[in-house]
Amino acid sequence: MYNLNIQYFGQQIKYYRKLHGLSMQKLGNTIYKSKATIAKYESGFIIPDIGTVLSLCNALNIKLEQLVYHEQKHNIQNISIVGELNLYYYTGSKFISSKIKILEDGTAKLYNDIENNIAKYTYSGLYKSDSSNVFFQFSGDSIKLEEVTISYNPQWTNIETYTYCFVSGITSKYTPVIKKGIISKEPITKNIIQELLQINKIETNKIYNNKEWQLQ
């Protein structure tokens, strides 16, 4: 079943436009639309017609499924995920690049804050997953009371780009924290991640008005 999420649709256009080094004006010229119209597509203010969507796919050299989330039905509850994922988030103003390795026995390792291929901190834990959620629970290898939880919706299963996640836990100073992160199969450049991780107005309204935060 296809799910047309306006915010997600716009984010994908913006992501692939920047990935190909295109300005809004240049993309607009390619599909005979104005810069202002492209901006409205990316902000989720308007959705283009099917002809324009196909033109966008051709201009960005992508498939339709990479703009519109396709949800597949699964006959099993648990989805096996084995391999390596990239994790990105910010601690204050510091950019953190990490990796999650998922093993066949259902355990996982978190290599946190990697610089020059060396992780400053390592964590061990378990993960659970189904078609709607992936949930990791890690404990620090050196400080057992340091806990990290990572959760996200595995919508990239068919899209192979990125998805937002929550990174939360208790630090070594016993301080609870929660951060907005990015999970991806392939590495993403820092400048794109920096823009993706900004807290937008919709998220801000959810936090202050609804007392909750849901990532799309």
Residue, then its C-alpha position, 0 to 999 in steps of 0.5 A: m500500500y502506498n502512503l503519501n506523507i506530504q512532509y516525507f515527500g518534500q523531504q525526499i525531493k530536498y534530499y535528492r536535489k542536494l545530493h545531486g548538487l542542484s539549486m531549487q532554481k536549476l531543478g525548477n528550470t529542468i521541470y519547467k517550474s519556478k523556484a518558489t514552486i519547488a520550495k512549496y514542494e519541499s516544504g510540503f505546502i503543495i503536492p505536484d500532479i502525477g506528471t510533475v512527480l514523474s518529471l521530478c523522478n527523471a530530473l533527480n534520477i530516482k524511482l517513484e518509490q523513493l518519493v512515495y513510501h510503499e508499505q509492504k505487508h509482512n506475514i511474520q512479526n519479527i523482521s531479521i536485520v543483519g548488517e551495519l547501519n550508520l547513525y548520526y546525531y549532535t551532542g550540543s554543537k558536536f557532530i557525532s558519527s556512529k555505527i550499529k552492527i547487528l549480528e545474526d544471534g539478535t545482539a547488536k553493537l554500537y560504536n559511538d563517536i567514531e573519529n579516524n575509524i576509532a570509536k570513543y565509546t562502545y555499547s552492547g545490547l539487543y534489538k527488536s523489530d517488526s514492520s513498524n518499529v525497530f528498537f535497540q537497547f544498549s549498555g556501555d561496555s565500560i560503564k554498565l549504568e550508561e544506557v542508550t536506546i535507539s528507536y525508529n520506523p524502518q520505512w527505508t526498507n524499500i527506499e534505501t535512503y535515511t530515516y529519522c530516529f530517537v537517541s535517548g538514554i542516561t549519560s555517565k553523569y546520570t543525566p537523561v537525554i533525548k536527541k533527534g538522529i539519522i539512521s541510514k544504510e549508506p554514508i551521508t555527508k555532514n552538510i546534508i545531515q546538519e540540515l536534516l537534523q534541524i528541529n522544524k516548526i511542526e516538531t516544535n509545535k508537537i513538543y510544546n502543544n501536545k507534550e509529545w514528539q513524533l518523527q515522520 
